[in-house]
Amino acid sequence: MSNSTQQSVHFEDQFDKPVGILFDAESQTSDAGLTLLAAADKKLGLTSLLASQIEDSRQPGKVCHEIEEMFRQRTYAIAAGYEDGNDTARIGGDPALKLACGRGPVRGSELASQSTLSRFENKPTGREVIGMLRSLEEAAVRGLKRRHRHAGRIVIDLDPSVDPAHGAQQGVLFNGFYDTWCYLPMFGFVSVDGDPEHYLFCARLRPGTAKETRGVIPILRRMIGQLRDVYGRRQYILVRLDAGFANPRLLDVLEELGVKYVVGLPNNAKLNKWAKRKLPRVRRLARESGQSEREFDERFYAARSWPHKRRVILKAEAIPYAGREMKNNPRFVVTNLRHKPERVYENYCGRGDAENRIKELKCDLSIDRTSCTSFVANQVRVVMTAAAYLLFQELRWKLRKTKLVRAQVSRLRTTLIKVSARVTESVRRIIFHLPTSYAFERLWRRAAHALGASRPPSLAT
């Protein structure tokens, strides 16, 4: 038992009465909401699916921490805001984390230490990591089908992002465009019309000088094949990509796969000459209104490397600035859609929400915390972070009829995960005692019931 007379912090004059702070509360957690994520994970079978790709070659009699348990420990800790391995080790005795990983919250032994987790992160082989990435795609398609049994239009968005590195990590190279040493991970999202969520299916780490199209064609082939296996060969699928993906081979493959596409197109002399004829009128309209003005045009165009002409949409835009010269902002997209030019470009701009999801992954889950020496170990970290994000997406789906339907991970974590509780464990049951003053009790209950929690008979209404 802790010494209750030992004060860790004492505020003498800052409040009406002297305030003493003691760190002596046993069997308490500040992350009671991890039970929600664990319940979501059990429904999805996500961490089990991903961890099953890692072969355990250790001697069974000497194993204290199973592969699946360590995978869950890191994934849940990342979800709770403890993205570093040493952070995870510091909360290895947390009752909520222990329960989520399958151990007794009070009587169970502590979870893996920092050194054990470091060995675990460096254990998987490249082949096993590829298996995890394929399983991530499978989980995304399976989850999409479970949420949307019938889908009108399915949209696939792929986008690279910069991951600056500050060490000697394997695969980190200098990128002149970003002017930094970095990785260039590729992220992929799939969405359905009418659902604001963009479901993560790809989080692949790549060297710092990788071209945008590196690895994209196999990813698209697999994902489109899986979607058609689940939804049927006639399913409407749209692929949206920015100008860095405008590769002749990629465009050929998209047409070969029979999908719709809208892809940004880099400027060149011929396209700029076309835009130059449209911009004077747009600039005049912008001067008259004092606001940005735009007009659209279309034509069939064939670059020298294309086997045939394709439909290209022009957005001619002029942007006025107070006290500065007006800016021309022409943009081009190539597409096989048959909609009006304005609607085609509106479809293309929908990519912006996928970019917001990448920001969410970086800012709220630190998916760019790739500080391991090994490239493969860093990819394992990225996969575990992606798994944490999928669990939050499942939680957000369960709360789709509440005000948290569009809440970001940081909001969900603060509202539902970071909840203090006193934990008691007996032979028959485990009880989490949450504060009576908890501000989001109703939302927490709703999430728990949506994830399979029942109402005790004594509390039934």
N, C-alpha and C positions, 0 to 999 in steps of 0.2 A: 504494500500500500504506500502511496506517495505521502510525503510529509506535508500535511495541510498547513503547517505554520510557516513554510518556506515561501516567501513572496518573490516572484520573478520580476515584476514591474510594480512600481508604486507611484500613483499620481497624488501628490500631496495638496496642491493648491489649484489645480486646473478645474475642479468640479466643486459642487456645493459641499460634498463630503469627501474625505480621503478615499481613493479607489485603489485597491490592490488587485493585481492580475496574477493568477496562478495557472501554470500548465500542469494540472494534476487530474484532469477529467479522463478517467479510463473508459475504454470501450465506447468511444465517441468518434464520429466521422464528420467531415465537412463536405462529403460528396455522396450523400445518400441517394442522389439521383442516378448513380451508376447502376442501381437495381433496375431502372427503366431501360437503360441501354443493354444490360444483360438479358432482360426479357425480350427486347427487340432482336437481339442476336440469336437467342434460342429459337425464335420464330423463323428467322431467315436462315439459320445454320451457316452464317457467313464465316466466322472465325474458324469453325470446324472445317469448312470447305477449303479455306486458304491454307490452314496449318497442315491439312492432310497431304499437301504437296511436298512437305519436308520430311525426309526419311530420318528416323531416329536410330542411329547406329551405336548408341551408348549401351553399356552393359545394364540390363534391367535392374539388377540388384543394387546398383549404385545410383539409380536415378531418384532424385528428390523432387524435381520439377519437370513435368511432362512438357513436350513441345507445344501442345495446344494450350496449356495453362500459361506458358510464357508468352505465347503469341497474344493471348487475351490480356495478360497483364500489361503488355506494352500498348496494345490497341486501346484499352479502356483508359489507361493513364493519359495517353495522347488526347483522347476525347475530353478528359477532365482538365486538360491544360498543363499536363506534366510531360512535355515532349521529349526531354532529354532522359537518357538511361539512368543517370544518377538521381534525377528527380523521381523516377519510378521507384528506385530502390528506397528512397526516403519514405515513401508511403506504402512500403511492402507490408506494414502491419496495420494498415487502415482496414477497419471492419467491412466497409462497403466494398472495397476492392477485393478483399479476400473472399467474400461471399460471391461476388460476380465471377471470380475465377474458379469457384467450386470448392473453396475451403471454408471451414467454420469461421464465422466473423470474430468470435471471441476465443474459442478454444482451439481453433485451427492454428497451425504453425505459420510463420511469416512466409511471404512470397519470395521470389528469387532476388538475390542481391545484385548490385550493379555489375560485378565481375561476371556473374552467371549470365546476366542479360547481354553483356557485351559479347560473350562467347556465342550465345544464341544468335545474335544479329549477324555474326560473321560465319555461322555454320552453313547456311543454305548454299547450294551450288547454283551456277547459272541456269542449268536445266530446271532445277526446282523453282527458281524465281520465274522463269517463263511459264511454268505450270500455274503459279499463283496469278500471274497476269491473265492467263487464259481463264482461270476460275473467276477472276474479277469480272471479265466480260460475261461469262455464263451467269453469274449472280445478278448482274444488271438486267440482262434479258429476262431472266426468270422473275425478277422483281417487277419489271415493267408489265409482263403478262399478268401477274397476280393483281396489279393495281388497275390495269386496263385490259380486260378480256377482249374487247374489240376496239381497235385504234383506227381513227380516220386517216391521219397523216402522221408518220413518224419522221422526226428530224434528227440527223446526226451532225454534231458540230465537233470539229477538231481544231485545236489551237495550241501552238507552242508557247512557252513562257521561259523567262530567264531566271535562273537559280544561282545567284552569285555565291562563290565559295572563297574562303579565306584561309585555306590550308593547302596541303599537298595531296588532296584527294585524287584517287585514280579516275581518269576521264575528264578532269577539270582542264579546260583549255581557254586560251584568250580569244574572246569574240570582239572583233573590231566594231561591230554595229553597236553593241551594248557597252563597249569600252571597259570590259571587266573580265576576270577569270571566272568561269561559270560552268554549270550544266545547262542544257536546254531541254527540259522535260516536255513531253507531249501529253496533253490532256484531251480526253474525249467524253462527250456527253450525248445522251439520247433523250429526246422529249417527245411528247404527244400533244397535238393540238387540244387546247382547252385545259391543260395542266401546266401551271407556271413552273413546276419543278424541272430541272435539268439533271438527269440521273447520270452519275459518274460511271463510266465503264472502262476508261483507259487512264492510267497514270504511269507512263513509261519514262524512265530516266534516260537521257541521251548525252553524249559528249558535248562540250561547249561549242564546237564548230559544226554541229550536225545541220544539214539542210532541212528545211521545213518538211520536205517530202520523205525523209528517211523513215522507213518502217511503216509509212501510212497505207500503202496499197495492201499489204497483208492484213493490217488491222481492219480496213474497210471490207475486204473480201470476207473475213471471218464474221464481222458484225452483221453485215447485210445477209450473209448466209444463215446465221442464227435467227435473225429476225424473220426471215422468210420461212424457216423451218417451224417457227412458233405461230406466225400470223398468216402464213400462206404465200404462195408465189406471186399473187397479184397485189400484195400489200403496197400501198403508196409510201415511198421512202424518198426523202429529200436530204441531200448532203450539202452543207454550207461550209465554205472554206475561204480564208482570206487570200490576198494576192500572192503571198509566198508559196502557195500550193499550185499556182497556175502552171503546172508542168504538162507538156503534151502527152506523156505516157499516162499520167493520172487522169486526164480528161478522157483519153481513150478507154481506160479501165471503167470509169463511171458509166460511159455509154455502153460498154460491153456488159456491165452488170444490170443494165436496164433501169437505173434509178434516175430521179430528177436531181439536178444540181444547180447551184448558183455559186460561182467562184470569182473572187476578186481578180482583176487583171491589172498588171503593172502598166504604167504609162509608157508609151513609145512615141516616136516622131509622127507616125501616121495617125495614131489615136489623138495625140495632142492637136494635130492640125484640124481634126474633126471637131474637137472641143472648142478650138479657137473661133470657129465660125458661130458657135452658139453663145459664147460668153458675153459679147457686147450687149445683147439685149438683156441678159440676166443682170449685168452690172448696172445698166440704166434703171432697171426695176428696183435694184437694191438702193441706188442713190435716192430714188423718189420715195421709197418707203422707210429708209433708214434701218432696215432689217435684212437679214439673210434672205436671199431669193434663190430659187432653183428651178430648173426645167429639165425634162428628160427627153431622150431621143434613143433610137435603136437602128441597127443595121446588121447585116450579115458580113462577117469579117473573117479572114483566114490569115493567121500568121504563117510564116514560111515553114515552120515545123509542124503545122497542123495538116492532117490529110484531107480536110474539107472545111467549108465555111461553117461558122457557128454564130449564133445570135449573141450580139454584144449590146449591152445597155449603157448609155451615157447619162450620168448625172452632172449637169453643168450648174455650178453653184458659185455665188459671189457673197463674200462675208465682209460687211463694212465694220471698221473699227474707228472709234472716236479719236481724232487727232493722228490717225495713221492711214497708210495707203490701203485701199480695199484689196482683199485677198481673193484670188481665184482658187476654187477648190473642185476641180473636175475629178470624177471617179468613174471607173469602168468595171463592169462585171460581165462574165460570160455565162450563159445559161442555156438550158433546153426547156425551160418553163415557157408556157404560152400566154401567161398573164400580161396585162398592160405593163409598160416599163416602170411606172410608179409602184405598182404592187410587187414587181420582181425585186426592186431595190428595197422595198419595205421588208420583204422576206429576208434579204441579205442582212439588213441591219439587225434582225433578230439575233444575230450572233453575239451581240453585245451582252446579253444576259448570261451566256456561257462564260464570257470573260469575267463577269462579276462573280461567278462561282469559283473561278480560279483565284480571284482575290480573297474569297472566303476561305479557300483551302490554305492560302499563304498566311493571311492575317490572323485567322481564328484557330487554325490547327498546325501552323508552322510546317507545312509539307516541304518547305525548302530548308529545313534543318538537317541538311545532309552532311554531317561532320565526321562520318566514318572514313577511315583511310581507303577501304575497299569500295569499288564501284558497286559490286553486287550487294554488299551490306547496306549501302545507301539506298539501293533499289528496294531492299526489304523494308527499310524505314518508310519509304514512299508508299509501299503497298499497305503497311499497317495503318498509315495515316489515311489512305483512301478508304480502308475498311471502317475506320472511325467515322469518316464522313458519311459513308453509306448508312451507318447506324443512326446518325442524326437525320438523314433524309427519311429513313423509316419513321422516326419519331415525329418529324414534321408532317409526314403523310397521315399519321394517326391523329394529328391535331389539325387536320385540314379545315375543320368546321369551326375553328377558334381563331382568336386574334393572332395566334402564333403561326398561321399558315404560311407566311412569308418571312418569318423570323430567321435571322442568320444564326450560325452556330454559336457565336458569342452570346447572343440573346438567349438561345435555348439553354446554354450552359449556365448562365447566371440565374435564369428563372427556374430551371428544373433539376440541374445536376448539383450545383453548389448549394446544397441544403444540409444544415447541421442536423445530427440525430444522435441519440443515445441508443446503443445497441445492447440487447439482452439475449442470451442464448440459454435454453434449457434442453432437456432431453427431447422434448416434444416439439418445440417451436423456436423460431427466431423472431424477435420483435424490434422494429425500428421506431423509436419514439421521436417524432418530429416536433418542432416547436408549435405551440398553439398560436403563436403570432406569425406563422409563416404566411407571407402575403399571397402566395400562388397555390394555396391548398386545392382549390377547385380544379385548376388546370392540371395539377399533379395527379389528382384522383382520376381525372378524365383520361390522361395519358396511360395510367396504370390499368384502368379498366379496358381501354382499347388494346392493350398489349396482353390481355388474358387474365388480369387479376379479378378475383371474384369479390362479392360483397359479403362480409361475414353476416350470418343470420341476425345477430344482435343489432347490426347497423342497417339492415335492409329497410327500404322505404316502401 
